[in-house]
């Protein structure tokens, strides 16, 4: 069984930064695609970005490009989401998810991922 635990959420002022972490345990992936999603109240879960196990392939939704960066530390089984220049539209519960598969056509689809964390809340004050 795979467990994903997000941490690092909290309250930050608009324009500020947060770094979320996603620790993976229970299984070692020789290759993986790790995704970050977010869900605001009353809205559908939204794709934020992905990273593959090599670390040299990341993808982001347009609304976060240039502000958010995904990185990974395979030795620590942890993936990070660095969020800078946070905006009033960024607050949500942020989730990490992982799959052993790769498909550029479906990496932004929640159903593509096999395991999910329980999420961490990000709040941005104006």
N, C-alpha and C positions, 0 to 999 in steps of 0.2 A: 504494500500500500504506500502511496506517495502522500506526503504532507507538505503543504506550502503555507508558510506563515509570513504575512506582511507586517511591517512595522515602519515607524517613522512618520506616520500621519500626525496631524495636529492643526493648530490655528496659526495662521500667518497673515501678515498684512499684504495687501495688493502690492505687487512689485517684489515681494520677498521670495525666498527659496525654501524648499524642503527636499530632503532625499529619502525616498522610500526604499526599503529593502524587502526582498523576498527570499527567505531561506527555504531550501528544498531538502527534505530528508526522506528516508525510507527506501530510496532506490537510487542507484547511480545510472545516469543516462550517458551513454557513449556519444550520443548526439541528441540535440533537442532544439525545439523552438519555444522560446519563452515569450509570452505576451503580457502586456499590461492593458487593462480595460478600466473603465470608470462608469459609474452609474449615479446620476443625480436623482433626487426625488421626483417621481412622476415621469421619468424619462427612461428610455431603453438603455441597456448596457452598450457603451460606446468603446470602440477600439481606440487605443492610445498609441501603441507601438509594439514592436517585437525585436528580438535579437536571437540569432542562432548561436550554436555552441562555439563556433569559431571566433565569435565576437566581431567579425569584420563585416557583418551584414545586419544592418538595422533598418527598420522601416517605421515611419511615423504618420499619424494623421496630420493633415495640413495645418490644423488649428494649433498644434504644439511644436511644429518644426521650428528649429532655431531657439526654442526655449527649453525643451525637454531632451534629456539624453539618457539612453539606456546603456548600461554596461554590465559586465558580469565578472565574477571571480570564481572560476571553476574549482579552485582549491578549497574555497569556502562553501561551495554549492549555493551561492547567493547571487542574485541579480538585483541591480539597483535602477531606480528611476530618479534621476536628478531633475528637479523641476525648478526652473528659474523664471523670473519675471511673471509670477503668478497673477492671474487675472480673476476678476469676479465671476467669470464663466467657468473657471476650473474646479470649484468645489464639488466634491462627489465622494463616494466610497470608491477607492481604488483597489482593484483586484489584480493579482498575478495568476497566470495560468501556464501550464506546460504541456507539451506533447512531444513524443519521440519522432514525430513526422515532420516533413517539410513540404509545403506547397505554397508558392508565392500567390497563387490565385485565391487561396482561402485563409491566409494568415490573419486577416482582419475579421474573421468570422468566429464568434464565440464558440460555436459548435465544433470547431476544428480542434479545440483543446480538450485534453483528457482529464486533467486535474486542475483544481482551483483552490485558491486560498479563500479565507473568509472575509478579507478586505480590511482596509484601514481608512478612516475618515480624514479627508482633507477639507479644511474650512479656510476661506479667504475673506478677510475683513477689508472693507473699503475705507 
